Structures are given as structure tokens and as C-alpha cells.
Amino acid sequence: MTTTTHTTAPHTQLTAVVFDWAGTILDFGSCAPMGAFVRLFEQFGIELSIEEARGPMGVAKWDHIHALGALPRIAAQWLQVHGKAFTDADVDHLYEVFTPMNAAVVADFADFIPGAVDMVNTLRARGLKIGSTTGYNRHIMDVVTPIAAAGGYVPDNLVCAGDLAAGRPSPLMMYRTFADIGVWPPYTVVKVDDTGVGIEEGLNAGTWTVGLAVSGNAMGLSLVEWHALDPTQQQQRRLAASAKLQVAGAHYVVDSVADLLPVLDDIAAKLAMGARP
């Protein structure tokens, strides 16, 4: 009896780049949710700062509200104002109020991050698939995706918070992306994100990860605010934002998606030599 052995060539080339949305592809500074979170808690008699609101950015919005309510200062306010501890039922209620509130403003913050569409087109020309995951739910993304498409950005898939049993930092949205766009193994994929939890999502899925220090939540400034800083201030803020993403485990940190190509070339060279993330 003759047996035939089938061998598979080693995977030594990049297959895909998976992008986050706000703070990565559009909405420089990831500003759309911030005012909505502050106004949400304000409606319930709670004073929340922008800095506090940014803390859990990148996770599903239900989880984000839950994390904010668990902050000692916010929990103490809630107890004082409402006469009881903050519960999951309160999270449910706030989430119901938040979703249409965020959806109403997200279009106002849907400008592309400079260089984003050109970068995606360049990657497609190189034969790479373009995946996407987001901490936004489907209702909010129903507003965002047509705007992005009109501007020339249509990724090969979209996985939203709430689509699966768990969101970030679990790898499930990445696993769904692998299946949606038909790429494997994970080490041939690069995850690009502006939040620590988004970097963890990629790490937990086994991909390379690239953090964005200037364009997103780690910096937390709009494009106008960023350009208003002098070079010394920019560098100080850049280093602080980079440190946050490095602590999360990012393999690389750059300013924005416009700076991706040298990183991808470096990863490709490492893959060709058998390196893994």
C-alpha cells in the first residue's frame, strides 16, 4: 500500500492587517464617545471627567460603562445620589441611553485620519486582506460604515462589540475575523489599534501588534489640538502615549496608520527568517 504525504510550505508572508476603527482609521483622538460618556453620567447626576471616561476605551461600551461605574469616585457619587450601589441593572439602563446618544454624534467625528485610506489601498495592492474589529456595537457602526464607504474605506469584514460572547481583550473578534476573511495562521496577521485593550486583543489571538500613539485614545487629542502643541510638547505627549501601548505589550508603536509601512516591512522580514510574535 502506497501512502502519499502532503506537505505545506511554511507560512512566511503576511496575509492581513486588522484595523480598529475610531482613533485608528477615523476620528483622530477617538473623540466621539468621550462627550457622550460625560453627558450620559451627567444625566444621572454624576460628574465624570474626560480622563476618567477614556480609561476603559476600546472595550465594548457596556463593559466600558460597567468599568466607569466601578471607579471609586464614581461609585461613591452614585451611592450618594441614588442611595444604592451601582449595579449591572444600572449598566443596562445607561447602555440603553448611551447607544443612541453616541450614534447621534458619531457622524460628526467620522473624518479619516490623514493617510488612512491611502495606506489601506497600498496594503491591498500588496495583496493583503483588510480586517476590522471595533468596540462600537452594530447600531453605532450602522451610522459609521456608510460614511467610511463613501470616503473609500470598505474593509473585508466587520466584527462589532456584542457580536460574540466576549469582546476585547478576548481574541474572539480576531478569531471571527480570521474565519471571515480566510487568513491563518495568526502570526501572519498584524493587529493595529490605538488602545491597550485592542493591543491585548491581538496578542491574545497570536498576531503581531502595532500601537498608534498620536492618532487615538492613548493621546486623546483632536488633530487641531495635536497641531497646536509645540514640538517639545508633542514629543512629551508622544512618549507618554507610547509608554501606555508598550505596557500593553505592543510589538511596535508609531504615530498613526500613515507610518505603518516600515513596520510591516520589518515584520515581513522577520517572518521570512522564521520569527514569530
N, C-alpha and C positions, 0 to 999 in steps of 0.2 A: 504494500500500500504506500502510495506516494503522498506526502503532505507538502503543502505549499506554504511557505512563510511569507507573510506580507509585512513589509517594514515601512515605517512612516518617517519621512525626513524630519529632523529636529526643527522645531519652530524657532526661527532665528530672526523673524521680521515682525515689526509692529503691524497689528491688524486694525486697531481702532483707538480713537480718543473719545472719552466720555466726559461731557461738559455738564457742570451745574448751569443754572440759568441766571438768577439775579446776582449781580456782583461779579459774574464771570463772563457772560455773553452780553447781557444788557443791564441797565440800571446801575451805573457807576456809583459805588459806595453802598449798594444794596439799601437804598433809602426808602423804597415803597412801604415795607412793612413797619418801619420804625414809628412813624407818626400814628399809624393805625393802632399799634400796640399801646402807645401812650394814651391816645384818645379812648381806647377800649377800657382801660383800667380807670381812667378819669370818669367815665360814665358810671362806674360803680363806686365812686368816691375814693379812689386810690391814686396816690401820686407816684408815678413811675418815671424814672429818668431814661433818656435815650441810651445812656451807657448800660443801664440795667436791662433795657429792652434788647440790646444787641447781644447780651451774654450767650443765650442758647441758640443763636442764629444758625440755621442750616438743618435743624431737626424739623420734624412735622409740626405744623402750627398748634395742634392740640398738645403735643408734648412741650412745645415752647411755652404755651400759656401755663401748663402744669408746673414747669420749671420756674417761671416767674412767680407764681403763687407760693412756691416753696422757699423763696428768698426770705430770710428772717425779717427784713424790714417791711416787705410787702405782706407777709403773713401776719405780722403784728398789726399793721394798718387794717387788714381785712377783719381780724378779730375785733378790733376796736369799733370799726364802722358797722359791721354786720352782726356782731355779737356771737359769732361762731367761727370755728376754724374753716379754712379754705379746703373744700372737698372736690372729689372728682366730678360730682354733680355740678359744682360751680364751674369747673373747667368746661364741661359740656355746654353749659349755658353761655359762657363767654365765647367759646368757639363758634357757636351759632351766630352770635352777634358779630364776631370778628370777620368771618369769611366774606359776607357781602361788603363790609367796611373796607377790607383790603382789596377786594375785586373792584370796588368803585374808584380807587386811586391808582391801581397798578398801571393803568394805561398812561398815566401822567409821568411815569418813571421808566418807560419802555424804550428809551433811546439806546442804541447799541453802544457798547464800549468801543472806543476807537480801535480799529484794526480787527475787530472780531469776525466780521463777515468775510473779509479778505483772507484771514487766517483759515477759516473753515474751508473756503474754496481752495486754498493752497493744499490743505490736507486731503481733500477729496481728489485733487489732481494727482496726489501721490498714491492714491489707491486705498486710503484709509476710510473705514466706516466712522460715522459720527453718531455717538450715542448721547443720551441726555437723561439725567435724573434731577429731581427738584424737591425741596421742602414744601413747595406750594401744593395745594390739592387740585383736583381736576376742575373744580368750579373757577378757581382763580386762573388756572392755565388756559381755560376756555377763552379768557379775555386776552391773555398774553400771546398765545400761539398764532392767531391770525395776524397780529401786529408784526410779530417776528417774520412770518412767512411773507408778508407784503414787503418787508425790507430785505428779503433774500435769504432768510435762515430757516431751513426746514431740516432738522436732524432726522436720522434714520429711525429713531424711536423716541418715546417719552414715557418715563415712569414717574408717577407723582406720589407724594406722601398720601397714604391712605389706600393706595392700590393693593398693597400687600400686608401681611400680618404684622410686619415691623418695618420701620423706616431706619434712617441713619441713627447711630453708627453701624447698624447691622449691614451685612453685604447683600441683603435680599434684592434691593433695587438694582444693584450691579449684576447679580445673577440673572435677573429678568432681562436686563439689557444684553448680556451675553447671548441669551436664547433668542431675543427679538432680532438681533442683527447678525447672528450666526458667527460669533467670534470665540476663539479659545486658542490656547489656554490663557488664563488671566494675566500671565506675565508678558503677554504680547499687547496688553491694553494699558493705556495711560488715563488716569482719572485727574481732571483739572477742576479745582474748587477754591473758593475764597474763604471757606470756614474750616475750623479744626475738625468738626464732626463730619464734614464732607471728605476731608482727607482720611479720616478713620474709616469711612465707608469704603474707600478704595483700598486701604491697607488690609482691611478685614476680608476683602474679596480677592486679595492676592495680586493687585495691579501695582504698577508704578504710580506715583502721585506727584502732582505739581501744585503747589500753593500759590495763590495770587495775593501779593501783599498790598498793592496800592489800589486796585480797582474795586475791592469788595469790602466785606464786613470787617475784616481784620484792621483795615484803615478807617472805614466808616465816614469818609468824606465824599461829597459830591465832586464831580470833575471841576466845577468852578472853585470850590473850596480848596481842592488839591493844588490847582494852578495859582491860587492866591498866596500859597506858602512860599517863603524864600528857600533857596537850595539847602541851607543848613537845616531849616525846619523840616523840609521834605525828607532829608536823609535821616534825621532823628526819628520821625514818624515811620519811615520805611523800615528801619532796623527794629523798632518795637513791634510792628505788624508782622515782620518776617519771623521774629522770635516766637510769636504765638503759633504760627504754622509749623515751624520747626519742632516745637514742643509736641505738637500733634503727630509728628512723625513724617512730615512731607519729605520726599526724596530730593525735591528741588523747590526753590521759591523764586519767582520772578515777579515783576510789577503787574503785568496783565497778560491777556492772551496774545497780544501783539508781540510778546517776547518769547513765544513758545518754540520757534523753530530750532534754535541752538540746543535747547534742552532735548527735543525729540531726536535730533541728530546724535546727541550724546547717548541717549537711551538705545537708539538703534545700533550704535557702535558696540555698546555693552552687550546687547542681545547677541550680536554676531560672534562675540567672544565667549558666549555661554553664560553670561551673568544673569542673575535673577533679582527681582526687587527684594 
